[in-house]
Amino acid sequence: MRKRDDLPFPMHEYERRLRGLRERMDRDGFGTLLITTPENICYLTGFESPGYFALEALIVPLNGEPVMVSRRLEASGVESRTWIEHCHPYEEEQDPVGQVVDVIRAYGLTEQRFGFERDGWFFTATEQDRLFRGLPETRFIDCSGIVEEGRLIKSDLEIEVMRRAARFAEAGMLAGIEAVGEGVTENEIAAEIHHAMFRAGGEWPAISPFVASGHRGSIGHATWENHRLAPGMCVFLEVGGCLKRYHSALMRTCFVGEPPAYILDAAQTVIDAQQASIDVIKPGMTLGEVDAVSRAVISEACPRFLGTQVTRSAYSIGIAFPPDWGEGHIMSIRHEDPRVLRPNMTFHNIPWVQLPGRGGIGFSETIRVTEDGCETLTRLERRLFVK
């Protein structure tokens, strides 16, 4: 491990993360891990690049120095942006999996009980098959989730980075709200969000902001499409600020012109659901219990304004690369989930209502579970913005 003082976090933070991973490896009987998920590699080493469409792999033995395998182009990033001592790059004409196989053999790790991330989005089934054929004597065991177990509970350093990311999200959201008005296009709103967020210090997010007006607001994950705003339209905005690959996100909703009673009712319902969750979240509470609180508020009111709620109530959020700023695959707040909240878990709490054919209304917050409750990392005023 190269000691350095120019990484996203101090060396003692990376040492803590690696130590925790090795404790879980020992607990689960793994001799070596092959890590291919970009977020997990970044979490452990500081390495970041959008070039993970080409295989990158971190080999972590229970004892001994971790090593990287990457495309030759990315090796400069491993050298300049991580504590890794040894990177074994592959050339453009080489088989990346073949290079991984050769490195594992060269380090004498073939007889280990070897963990690999079967669930990794960027380590394909075809590549996994080539790995197994290349090392037939090695016992490969799925270790998906072993790194994420450490990522789920944020350190105080990570929380502070997420607080700063929240300020960038707020800057973008405020600019987006200010830009909303009759005759404005969704693209113009998106441009203002990006400009403000990046000028404030934000870095490239794992997902660009969502801007959806009128009926398009009821379409899940609708992005801006030059739709022009007119009186009587809801405008749904969702923005994620990013720093050091850590994200904090929030939703807000605007209305062009005088909002009808059902819009005011729906907006207040979602705001009330958000507050109800914030009021009860604390360590020891199950995910299912939190979901029930928010969902009850919305379910009771939806018949009044003919709305629907089809989403989970929240998802873990933190370190991320495209295509998602969330960690929902690690933990999501859903119906009857028996897992419990613990201090320094972080979630994007997302009460959101679809009004089919009319729009979408959301007022979300990024929150941290504290020792006796929760903290909202995003702090923008929670109301329907009438423009």
Order of alpha helices (4+ residues) and beta strands (2+ residues): alpha-beta-alpha-beta-beta-alpha-beta-alpha-beta-alpha-beta-alpha-alpha-alpha-beta-beta-beta-alpha-alpha-beta-beta-beta-beta-beta-beta-beta-beta
